[in-house]
Amino acid sequence: EDDGESVIDEEEGQKSDQDIGGCLAMRFLTAVSMSDYPYSLFSFDGIFGLGPHLLSQAKEFNLVESGAPGGAWQVDYEKTKMFGVFLAVSNKEDSEITFGGYKTEHMAEGAQLVWNPGAEPDQEHWMLKIKSITAGGVRLPFCDDGTCRALVDTGMSLIGIPSGDLGPALYTHLRHTSEDTGAGLCNGPGPKLEIELEHSTITLDPPDYARPEIVTNPDAGGTEDEKVDEGLEKNKCVPMLMRMDLHAPLSPKTLILGEPVLQKYYTVFDGLPPRIGFALAHHVVPKRANSAA
């Protein structure tokens, strides 16, 4: 069965006899066979993984682990396994990863970086504990048993949630009528999604998580675009969520915090010890909500 996995072969980068500042000799994996789906849909040539070293074949395959010891960046010891991620929200700015620390220029004026410890001391993912989830001012009981976790993933375009009761509850409390009836549908004020971590709370507004609600009628006449236009609920906005069930040893109550969070917050990962810091990001222009398309 074609499950989208790749057959891989190991290859080691050639080490130079000369000490070249800013360069790094490390190992990488080369795919020798790839399934059509999903890899044929990608426009990029490779995957640049930044996960904890326990996900790597060995530390030599992990950039964060081998970067500072290999001389790619020279910083104080406490910043050797630290990197900051800034995701742009418009073509007026560029996304950026900073190794060996972070840049305060990507933080909003007055914002402070707040650190949250990793969920486990030896974890295979960038994982945090979730204390509670609040939607539209209503605290949901989903995390009351203390088993909720969050994976912070730069490769995820949405918020990932497990199947079950959480999705319908979020939909109920975050579905709202937009006050903006023009092109800015879902960019106005509305219910907030709040994810309480150990030392900070991630707060998302409609421009971060919402899109116009669509109800289509397959029996209606006209083009596909006309069916969509006819199906747009009058000024209604709904949360964009992706249902993903992760398997043991991960908690069944694991959320994936992707692009909506990493665009709203400048995010700093640190492997020494495992922790993740968030600060409200500075953007040239505010983020706009996704269109119906």
Secondary structure per residue as TSV (DSSP state, phi and psi in degrees):
chain	resnum	aa	ss	phi	psi
A	1	E	-	360.0	136.0
A	2	D	-	-82.7	107.3
A	3	D	-	-108.5	14.4
A	4	G	S	81.4	9.7
A	5	E	-	-87.2	159.2
A	6	S	E	-110.1	147.5
A	7	V	E	-90.6	128.6
A	8	I	E	-122.0	157.4
A	9	D	E	-131.6	144.5
A	10	E	E	-88.1	142.6
A	11	E	E	-145.3	135.9
A	12	E	E	-106.7	131.2
A	13	G	-	-63.5	147.2
A	14	Q	-	-76.9	132.6
A	15	K	-	-87.1	137.6
A	16	S	-	-88.8	147.9
A	17	D	S	-77.0	-12.7
A	18	Q	S	-104.0	147.3
A	19	D	-	-86.6	103.5
A	20	I	-	-103.6	112.3
A	21	G	T	-62.0	137.6
A	22	G	T	83.7	-3.3
A	23	C	-	-109.3	159.9
A	24	L	-	-145.5	129.8
A	25	A	-	-93.4	119.4
A	26	M	-	-148.1	171.1
A	27	R	E	-92.5	158.0
A	28	F	E	-148.1	166.9
A	29	L	E	-108.9	134.1
A	30	T	E	-112.0	127.6
A	31	A	E	-80.2	127.8
A	32	V	E	-106.5	-12.5
A	33	S	E	-152.3	128.6
A	34	M	E	-135.3	139.1
A	35	S	-	-70.9	152.8
A	36	D	H	-61.4	-39.1
A	37	Y	H	-110.6	127.4
A	38	P	H	-98.6	3.0
A	39	Y	H	-66.6	-27.0
A	40	S	T	-68.2	-16.4
A	41	L	T	-85.4	-11.4
A	42	F	-	-89.1	142.7
A	43	S	-	-98.2	-9.0
A	44	F	S	-90.9	165.1
A	45	D	S	-96.2	-18.2
A	46	G	-	-161.0	174.6
A	47	I	-	-118.0	125.4
A	48	F	-	-103.0	92.8
A	49	G	-	-79.2	139.5
A	50	L	-	-128.3	26.9
A	51	G	-	-75.7	169.2
A	52	P	-	-58.1	156.8
A	53	H	G	-65.6	-21.3
A	54	L	G	-66.7	-16.0
A	55	L	G	-85.3	-10.7
A	56	S	S	-91.6	157.6
A	57	Q	S	-59.8	-38.2
A	58	A	S	-161.3	165.7
A	59	K	G	-60.2	-28.0
A	60	E	G	-65.6	-17.7
A	61	F	G	-89.2	-7.5
A	62	N	-	-105.1	117.3
A	63	L	H	-63.4	-42.4
A	64	V	H	-63.7	-37.5
A	65	E	H	-75.1	-37.1
A	66	S	H	-99.2	-10.5
A	67	G	T	-60.5	-58.5
A	68	A	T	-67.7	-46.2
A	69	P	T	-60.2	-29.6
A	70	G	T	-85.3	-3.3
A	71	G	T	90.4	9.0
A	72	A	S	-68.2	-32.3
A	73	W	-	-143.9	142.0
A	74	Q	-	-116.3	105.8
A	75	V	-	-138.4	174.3
A	76	D	-	-61.8	152.2
A	77	Y	G	-54.1	-41.2
A	78	E	G	-67.2	-11.1
A	79	K	G	-109.3	6.1
A	80	T	T	-64.9	-30.9
A	81	K	T	-113.1	34.1
A	82	M	E	-114.4	139.8
A	83	F	E	-148.8	144.6
A	84	G	E	-108.9	141.3
A	85	V	E	-120.2	122.4
A	86	F	E	-117.6	122.2
A	87	L	-	-109.0	122.7
A	88	A	-	-69.2	156.1
A	89	V	S	-117.9	-0.7
A	90	S	S	-155.4	172.2
A	91	N	T	-79.9	6.0
A	92	K	T	-89.7	-0.5
A	93	E	S	-147.7	165.8
A	94	D	-	-118.2	141.2
A	95	S	-	-68.9	153.6
A	96	E	E	-154.6	140.6
A	97	I	E	-114.3	129.9
A	98	T	E	-113.8	121.5
A	99	F	E	-98.1	146.7
A	100	G	S	78.9	29.8
A	101	G	S	139.5	-149.9
A	102	Y	-	-155.8	166.8
A	103	K	-	-111.7	120.7
A	104	T	G	-67.7	-19.1
A	105	E	G	-64.4	-19.0
A	106	H	G	-87.4	1.0
A	107	M	B	-100.2	142.0
A	108	A	-	-62.7	153.7
A	109	E	T	-57.7	126.9
A	110	G	T	84.6	-7.4
A	111	A	-	-75.9	145.0
A	112	Q	-	-117.9	142.5
A	113	L	-	-77.3	123.7
A	114	V	E	-114.1	124.1
A	115	W	E	-90.2	141.9
A	116	N	E	-123.8	128.1
A	117	P	E	-69.4	151.7
A	118	G	-	-61.5	151.4
A	119	A	S	-65.1	-32.2
A	120	E	S	-134.3	147.0
A	121	P	T	-65.2	-35.5
A	122	D	T	-120.1	80.1
A	123	Q	-	-107.3	150.5
A	124	E	S	-90.5	-4.1
A	125	H	S	-136.9	161.6
A	126	W	-	-77.6	89.5
A	127	M	E	-121.5	139.6
A	128	L	E	-126.2	159.7
A	129	K	E	-85.7	137.7
A	130	I	-	-104.1	125.3
A	131	K	-	-86.5	-37.8
A	132	S	E	-162.5	161.1
A	133	I	E	-127.7	128.6
A	134	T	E	-123.1	131.1
A	135	A	E	-127.1	122.1
A	136	G	T	59.0	33.9
A	137	G	T	82.6	-0.2
A	138	V	E	-106.5	119.4
A	139	R	E	-76.8	120.4
A	140	L	E	-84.9	145.5
A	141	P	G	-80.3	2.9
A	142	F	G	-56.1	-36.8
A	143	C	G	-102.2	11.9
A	144	D	T	-64.8	-21.3
A	145	D	T	-83.9	-1.5
A	146	G	S	80.2	9.6
A	147	T	-	-103.6	5.7
A	148	C	-	-73.6	137.7
A	149	R	E	-133.5	161.2
A	150	A	E	-131.6	126.2
A	151	L	E	-94.5	125.3
A	152	V	E	-94.6	114.5
A	153	D	-	-129.9	115.8
A	154	T	T	-70.7	-15.3
A	155	G	T	-95.4	3.5
A	156	M	-	-99.9	127.2
A	157	S	S	-85.9	-15.4
A	158	L	S	-130.0	-170.5
A	159	I	E	-93.3	122.7
A	160	G	E	-95.0	134.6
A	161	I	E	-132.4	153.0
A	162	P	-	-73.5	154.3
A	163	S	S	-69.5	164.3
A	164	G	S	119.1	-143.6
A	165	D	S	-78.4	-22.3
A	166	L	H	-65.5	-45.8
A	167	G	H	-56.7	-53.9
A	168	P	H	-59.0	-36.7
A	169	A	H	-66.6	-43.5
A	170	L	H	-64.2	-41.1
A	171	Y	H	-61.4	-43.9
A	172	T	H	-62.0	-44.2
A	173	H	H	-88.4	-16.4
A	174	L	H	-105.2	-15.9
A	175	R	-	-67.0	130.4
A	176	H	E	-154.0	167.1
A	177	T	E	-93.4	126.3
A	178	S	-	-75.7	139.7
A	179	E	S	-82.2	-11.7
A	180	D	-	-101.6	113.5
A	181	T	-	-94.1	1.3
A	182	G	S	-94.2	-148.0
A	183	A	T	-68.5	-13.9
A	184	G	T	-91.1	28.0
A	185	L	T	-52.7	130.8
A	186	C	T	75.3	8.7
A	187	N	-	-97.3	-6.7
A	188	G	S	-83.2	-174.7
A	189	P	-	-67.4	159.3
A	190	G	-	179.7	-172.6
A	191	P	-	-63.7	145.1
A	192	K	-	-98.3	149.2
A	193	L	E	-106.8	118.6
A	194	E	E	-118.6	124.1
A	195	I	E	-115.4	108.6
A	196	E	E	-85.9	118.8
A	197	L	-	-97.8	-169.8
A	198	E	S	-68.5	-38.0
A	199	H	S	-125.8	0.9
A	200	S	-	-154.4	165.6
A	201	T	E	-122.9	125.0
A	202	I	E	-81.8	122.3
A	203	T	E	-119.5	119.4
A	204	L	E	-112.9	135.7
A	205	D	-	-102.3	169.3
A	206	P	H	-48.5	-42.4
A	207	P	H	-60.8	-22.1
A	208	D	H	-83.0	-34.7
A	209	Y	H	-124.2	-9.4
A	210	A	E	-107.6	160.2
A	211	R	E	-144.3	162.6
A	212	P	E	-62.4	140.9
A	213	E	E	-76.7	138.8
A	214	I	E	-123.8	128.9
A	215	V	-	-128.2	110.2
A	216	T	-	-101.1	153.9
A	217	N	-	-116.2	105.2
A	218	P	T	-64.7	-18.6
A	219	D	T	-89.5	-5.7
A	220	A	S	-74.4	151.1
A	221	G	-	-79.1	177.6
A	222	G	S	94.6	-180.0
A	223	T	-	-76.4	169.9
A	224	E	H	-61.5	-40.4
A	225	D	H	-63.0	-39.2
A	226	E	H	-66.2	-36.4
A	227	K	H	-63.7	-39.2
A	228	V	H	-66.9	-45.9
A	229	D	H	-59.3	-42.5
A	230	E	H	-66.3	-27.1
A	231	G	H	-88.5	-6.8
A	232	L	E	-64.8	120.1
A	233	E	E	-65.7	142.4
A	234	K	E	-60.0	102.1
A	235	N	E	59.5	23.3
A	236	K	E	-93.0	138.9
A	237	C	E	-123.6	141.4
A	238	V	E	-130.9	154.9
A	239	P	E	-72.7	143.8
A	240	M	-	-92.9	108.7
A	241	L	E	-130.3	145.6
A	242	M	E	-117.1	122.7
A	243	R	E	-81.4	122.5
A	244	M	-	-141.6	120.8
A	245	D	-	-100.5	119.4
A	246	L	-	-97.5	147.2
A	247	H	-	-96.3	162.2
A	248	A	T	-56.0	144.6
A	249	P	T	-85.3	5.7
A	250	L	S	-71.9	149.4
A	251	S	-	-65.5	140.6
A	252	P	T	-66.0	-11.9
A	253	K	T	-106.0	51.0
A	254	T	E	-102.9	126.6
A	255	L	E	-99.4	156.0
A	256	I	E	-114.8	118.1
A	257	L	E	-95.2	105.5
A	258	G	-	-107.2	-140.8
A	259	E	H	-52.5	-42.4
A	260	P	H	-56.0	-35.9
A	261	V	H	-78.5	-43.9
A	262	L	H	-73.3	-16.6
A	263	Q	H	-84.1	-37.4
A	264	K	H	-71.9	-34.2
A	265	Y	E	-123.5	134.4
A	266	Y	E	-70.1	125.5
A	267	T	E	-118.1	128.9
A	268	V	E	-119.6	125.1
A	269	F	E	-102.3	138.5
A	270	D	E	-138.2	124.8
A	271	G	E	-93.2	8.2
A	272	L	T	-137.8	81.5
A	273	P	T	-80.7	175.9
A	274	P	E	-63.3	119.7
A	275	R	E	-160.3	161.4
A	276	I	E	-135.3	131.8
A	277	G	E	-110.6	144.3
A	278	F	E	-126.0	138.8
A	279	A	E	-141.8	140.1
A	280	L	E	-54.2	128.3
A	281	A	B	-80.8	150.7
A	282	H	-	-96.1	123.5
A	283	H	-	-122.5	149.5
A	284	V	S	-64.1	-43.2
A	285	V	S	-130.7	152.4
A	286	P	-	-65.3	154.9
A	287	K	-	-70.9	142.1
A	288	R	-	-106.3	145.9
A	289	A	-	-67.9	155.7
A	290	N	-	-67.1	144.7
A	291	S	-	-79.7	175.5
A	292	A	-	-62.7	-29.6
A	293	A	-	-68.6	360.0
